[in-house]
Amino acid sequence: TSAVIQGYQNIVDDATDDKRQLISDAKQDGVPRKEIDAAIKMLKKDIDPQVTTEIYSSISDLVD
């Protein structure tokens, strides 16, 4: 493999290790796995949790 590919592989490996450590820390702090998974999905899709909460609040106000 080339040095460029190896460099990218190292970056991916570091990111994967960081993700594992973050999940481990969150579990130790008592955050449920379901919430961790939701947060990861939001990050992958670049969704702002505050905006999402505001939208759901507005929708629930209309339903009530």
Number of C-alpha atoms within 10 A of each C-alpha: 5 6 8 9 10 11 11 11 12 12 12 12 12 12 12 12 12 12 13 12 12 13 18 13 12 15 13 10 9 8 13 12 13 9 11 15 12 11 15 14 12 14 12 9 9 9 12 11 12 8 10 12 11 11 12 11 12 11 11 10 9 8 7 5
